[in-house]
Amino acid sequence: MPKNPFACSECHLILSDGVDQCNICPSAPVSSDWTGYVVVIDPSRSEIANRLNIEVPGNYALKVNVR
């Protein structure tokens, strides 16, 4: 069974396989317990990116649970 990649608990960026620290928020904890998936290509033209305060293109989790 494949393991979920980590997502940043602060900006919700889904990290690449093997990466366990967010480049955008390096001090934020990461978690593999997340749900929802949003791909943002052009944050300046995306209503979802605006609502989620996303400024960098990428793959994002909608909810990240940190324990």
Number of C-alpha atoms within 10 A of each C-alpha: 3 4 7 13 17 25 31 29 22 15 21 24 27 27 22 13 10 8 13 17 18 22 12 12 15 12 11 14 16 28 21 18 16 22 12 9 14 15 15 19 13 13 18 13 10 14 12 13 20 12 8 14 11 20 14 15 14 15 17 24 20 16 15 23 13 13 7
